Each structure stands twice: as C-alpha cells, then as structure tokens.
C-alpha cells in the first residue's frame, strides 16, 4: 500500500540529472520553492590559499567590487574576508519615482594557525584580492638539557 504514495520517492538532487520519473516530477512541482536553489558556487566568491616560503598567499575573486566594500580581519588565527555591497537605481518619471535596490554580503574565513598579525599586505587588482600573511617563526617544542 505504501508504494502507491509517490511522495519523496527520491529526494537526492544529484540523482535527478534528467529523465526522472513522473512521480518525482510531481513531487518536485509541489515541494520546490519558486526561487532557485542556493549553492556555494553562485553565492560566494572563489578563494585560493597557497603556502609559499614563509608566507600564506590568499587570492579571492571579487570582480566589480571596490576596495571600500571589502573588510579584512585577522583574529584568533582566522582571516576573514567580508564583502558588503549596496546598489540603488533611482529613475524619476512624470508623477512617480521608481527605485530598485540590491544589498548583498558575503564572507569567507580561513584558519591560519601560524599567521603573523603584523606585516600583512593586501592588494586589489583587476578583481583579484591578494592577501599576503607572513608565518610566525617556528617555536622549538623541545630543548636539549645538559647534565652537570
């Protein structure tokens, strides 16, 4: 009897690559929202972290973002890159004002256990933010003790 109820037969979105069954099409129609799904590939910016010698090099793709919209913070061994952007478009017509606004914010954090707080440099060039974080000098975890 339970086989007659088509609800949630297959909820794994990765399996639905086209040619899905009729029941799944009905389930998707009645359960999906009218808004497109959110994904990390379209909701955040791309980030690369490299270790080069005595530095970490972080590159973030931020096309169309000005440096005034970017906030960098290194605290508790974590580098956070935040972007907040506000756009507004006002168009005046005969008897009314038409306004459109868009506010977006994104944030990414990277754990840098041995990142040094001083001498950090950042540069925004052609939509690529490059942050260079020097590493702390390694601390010896053991020492040789001479016996008298």
Secondary structure, 3 states (H helix, E strand, C coil): CHHHCCCCCCCCHHHCCCCCCHHHHHHHHHHCCCCCCCCHHHHCCCEEEEEECCEEEEEEECCCCCHHHEEEEEECCEEEEEEEEEEEEEEECCCCEEEEEEEEEEEEEEECCCECCCCCEEEEECCEEEEEEEECCCCCCCCCCCCC
